[in-house]
Amino acid sequence: MNPSDNDQFAYRSQGGSFTVGSEEGDNMSAFVKVDDQLMCITRKNIQTVLMADTIDPQRTNSNIDHNVQHVLPYGSDNEFVGRTFQQASILFTEHALPKSVDHNKGVSISLSFLKEITSLDQIKNDYFREEDSIKTKLSKNTQLPSLPNLEQKVKGFISNTDHACGLIMEIANLFYPDVKGKGWESKLISKLNTESQDDFIKFIKSFETYTLGVRRMRNKIEHPYDELKDDVLNIENYKLTPDNTISPPSIIYESTAYNLPKIKVSAFMESTIINLVNIFESLLAYLCNLHAELFAGDKRVVISVPEEKREESAKHVGFEYQILWTK
C-alpha cells in the first residue's frame, strides 16, 4: 500500500486545476510571479493563485484547499495593465538585466503602480459622473451648483498622485541605489551624464518639473504652514462669471518654484493619469535598454513594438527585447 494513500495532505502535492476568468471570452493572457504569488492575467481581470501550503505552511488543517483570489477587475484588454504591470513582467524577465537589479521587486513595484493608477482612474471616473449629473440639471433658472466635498476629493487625488510618483522613483532606484529621496530626478541625470545618455537625460528633464510640482502640491496639502506657507493652492467649485455663465470646478497652484495655470479639475485629473503612465512606461524602457545584458555575446536592446505586430494577449505592451545578432 502506498503511504500517501493515508496522507490527508497528499492532495497538496498532486496535480490540479483552477478556474480563472469572470466570463466567456475572458481568456488567459499571462502568468506573472510577484513575490511568492502567481498572478494570472486574463483579458478582463488579474487574480492570484493561493496554494494551500502558502495559507497553512505547517499543514495543520487538511480542509484548506487551493484557492484563487481576485486582485483587480482589469486585465490585458486594459491599457493601464499592458503599459505598466504586463510591460514590466516582460522587461524584468530573468537574465535580461544584471543580477544587481532585483527583477522580482521591479514587477512588484509595477503592480503597486498599476493599483495606484486604477485607483486614480476610478476617482476620476466618479468625479466625471458627478459633473455630468450636475450638467444635466443645469438651466438658466437653476441655483448655482456645488460639487460636494470637492476640495477633499481633489486633495486626495493629489496625494495619491504623489504615491504614484514615489513608485516611479523606486523603479529608478532599482538600477541606481543612491537615486532616491528629494531631487531624485537630478541625481539620475548626474548618473547619466557620465554615460553619455543625451536622449535619456532629455526625457527626464521633460518630466522633472512635473514630478517635483506634484510633490510640492502634496507637501502644501499636508504641511500648509511650513516653508510652503506662501504657496497658493486654490480649488474652486462652480462659479458664476460676470457674463452670467457658470464655470466648472478648477484648480490653480502658484509658487516661486512651480506653477500650475488655472485648469478644470476634470482636465487636471485626466492629464495627470496620462502623464503618470507615460513617465512610468518610458522610464522603464529607457532603464532596461541601458542596462540590458548581452545574450551569447550579442547586444540586447529594448525596441518599440508596433500595434499591428502585438499579440492579442499583449496588445497594450509597447516594448520588448531584441537581440542584435552578429553571428
GIFEN-V300781 format. One record per residue. N is the residue number from 1. RES is the residue in one letter. PSI is psi in degrees with one decimal (999 if undefined). Layout:
{{N/RES/PSI} {N/RES/PSI}}
This chain:
{{1/M/137.0} {2/N/126.7} {3/P/-28.8} {4/S/-16.6} {5/D/-26.3} {6/N/3.9} {7/D/109.0} {8/Q/-10.9} {9/F/9.8} {10/A/-31.6} {11/Y/-22.7} {12/R/-16.0} {13/S/1.3} {14/Q/168.7} {15/G/164.9} {16/G/-173.2} {17/S/156.8} {18/F/149.1} {19/T/119.6} {20/V/160.6} {21/G/130.6} {22/S/-11.5} {23/E/171.0} {24/E/133.4} {25/G/-5.7} {26/D/69.6} {27/N/160.2} {28/M/135.1} {29/S/-38.8} {30/A/152.4} {31/F/131.9} {32/V/125.7} {33/K/125.6} {34/V/113.9} {35/D/-121.1} {36/D/17.1} {37/Q/149.8} {38/L/113.3} {39/M/134.1} {40/C/114.4} {41/I/115.2} {42/T/-176.3} {43/R/-27.0} {44/K/-13.2} {45/N/166.3} {46/I/125.2} {47/Q/158.3} {48/T/141.6} {49/V/125.5} {50/L/107.8} {51/M/145.3} {52/A/-37.2} {53/D/-21.1} {54/T/-39.3} {55/I/-40.5} {56/D/72.0} {57/P/-24.8} {58/Q/-1.2} {59/R/59.8} {60/T/-14.5} {61/N/108.5} {62/S/-6.3} {63/N/-9.7} {64/I/124.7} {65/D/166.7} {66/H/152.3} {67/N/170.9} {68/V/130.9} {69/Q/135.6} {70/H/134.6} {71/V/-53.6} {72/L/144.1} {73/P/39.6} {74/Y/138.7} {75/G/-156.8} {76/S/-16.8} {77/D/-16.3} {78/N/131.8} {79/E/-40.9} {80/F/-40.8} {81/V/-48.2} {82/G/-39.5} {83/R/-8.2} {84/T/-78.7} {85/F/-50.3} {86/Q/-38.3} {87/Q/-44.7} {88/A/-37.2} {89/S/-26.3} {90/I/-42.9} {91/L/-25.5} {92/F/26.7} {93/T/152.1} {94/E/139.1} {95/H/-5.1} {96/A/-24.5} {97/L/161.9} {98/P/153.4} {99/K/-22.5} {100/S/-18.9} {101/V/119.2} {102/D/97.8} {103/H/-46.4} {104/N/-39.8} {105/K/-36.2} {106/G/-43.0} {107/V/-39.1} {108/S/-42.8} {109/I/-40.4} {110/S/-35.0} {111/L/-41.1} {112/S/-41.0} {113/F/-42.5} {114/L/-42.4} {115/K/-39.8} {116/E/-44.0} {117/I/-44.9} {118/T/-31.4} {119/S/-44.9} {120/L/-40.4} {121/D/-36.4} {122/Q/-41.4} {123/I/-44.4} {124/K/-47.1} {125/N/-40.1} {126/D/-40.9} {127/Y/-44.3} {128/F/-40.4} {129/R/-39.8} {130/E/-44.2} {131/E/-43.5} {132/D/-39.7} {133/S/-39.8} {134/I/-40.4} {135/K/-40.0} {136/T/-18.6} {137/K/-5.6} {138/L/141.3} {139/S/172.1} {140/K/-27.8} {141/N/7.6} {142/T/143.6} {143/Q/146.3} {144/L/120.5} {145/P/166.9} {146/S/131.2} {147/L/118.0} {148/P/138.6} {149/N/34.4} {150/L/-48.6} {151/E/-42.6} {152/Q/-39.3} {153/K/-44.2} {154/V/-41.4} {155/K/-38.3} {156/G/-38.8} {157/F/-41.9} {158/I/-41.2} {159/S/-42.2} {160/N/-35.3} {161/T/-40.7} {162/D/-36.1} {163/H/-42.4} {164/A/-39.9} {165/C/-35.7} {166/G/-35.5} {167/L/-32.8} {168/I/-42.5} {169/M/-39.6} {170/E/-32.3} {171/I/-45.1} {172/A/-36.4} {173/N/-26.8} {174/L/-36.3} {175/F/-29.8} {176/Y/94.7} {177/P/-28.1} {178/D/4.4} {179/V/94.7} {180/K/168.6} {181/G/-163.3} {182/K/130.7} {183/G/25.1} {184/W/-28.0} {185/E/-46.0} {186/S/-32.0} {187/K/-39.6} {188/L/-40.3} {189/I/-42.1} {190/S/-40.2} {191/K/-42.3} {192/L/-24.0} {193/N/-30.8} {194/T/-7.8} {195/E/10.3} {196/S/52.0} {197/Q/68.9} {198/D/-44.7} {199/D/-40.7} {200/F/-45.0} {201/I/-42.3} {202/K/-38.8} {203/F/-45.8} {204/I/-42.5} {205/K/-26.3} {206/S/-23.1} {207/F/-5.0} {208/E/-45.8} {209/T/-36.9} {210/Y/-52.0} {211/T/-35.8} {212/L/-36.5} {213/G/-39.4} {214/V/-45.6} {215/R/-37.7} {216/R/-43.6} {217/M/-41.3} {218/R/-41.5} {219/N/-35.4} {220/K/-37.9} {221/I/-43.3} {222/E/-23.6} {223/H/63.1} {224/P/-17.5} {225/Y/11.6} {226/D/-140.9} {227/E/-10.1} {228/L/19.2} {229/K/-26.0} {230/D/-10.0} {231/D/149.0} {232/V/118.0} {233/L/114.6} {234/N/118.9} {235/I/112.4} {236/E/137.4} {237/N/-169.2} {238/Y/140.4} {239/K/138.6} {240/L/124.1} {241/T/164.8} {242/P/-24.9} {243/D/15.7} {244/N/34.2} {245/T/160.0} {246/I/119.5} {247/S/141.5} {248/P/169.1} {249/P/143.4} {250/S/167.2} {251/I/145.0} {252/I/143.5} {253/Y/130.6} {254/E/129.5} {255/S/174.2} {256/T/-20.9} {257/A/-24.5} {258/Y/136.2} {259/N/131.5} {260/L/107.2} {261/P/154.9} {262/K/128.5} {263/I/147.4} {264/K/141.8} {265/V/-41.0} {266/S/-43.8} {267/A/-36.8} {268/F/-45.8} {269/M/-44.3} {270/E/-45.8} {271/S/-33.0} {272/T/-47.8} {273/I/-42.3} {274/I/-46.0} {275/N/-46.2} {276/L/-46.6} {277/V/-42.0} {278/N/-43.8} {279/I/-47.9} {280/F/-50.6} {281/E/-47.9} {282/S/-40.0} {283/L/-42.7} {284/L/-44.5} {285/A/-43.8} {286/Y/-47.9} {287/L/-44.5} {288/C/-35.3} {289/N/-42.2} {290/L/-34.4} {291/H/6.2} {292/A/137.6} {293/E/153.1} {294/L/153.1} {295/F/110.6} {296/A/36.8} {297/G/-9.1} {298/D/149.5} {299/K/139.2} {300/R/130.5} {301/V/159.4} {302/V/127.1} {303/I/156.0} {304/S/136.6} {305/V/116.4} {306/P/145.9} {307/E/-39.1} {308/E/-13.1} {309/K/3.6} {310/R/146.3} {311/E/153.3} {312/E/-34.4} {313/S/-9.4} {314/A/43.6} {315/K/-11.5} {316/H/9.1} {317/V/112.9} {318/G/-9.0} {319/F/151.7} {320/E/166.7} {321/Y/148.6} {322/Q/141.0} {323/I/128.7} {324/L/86.6} {325/W/136.4} {326/T/-6.8} {327/K/999}}
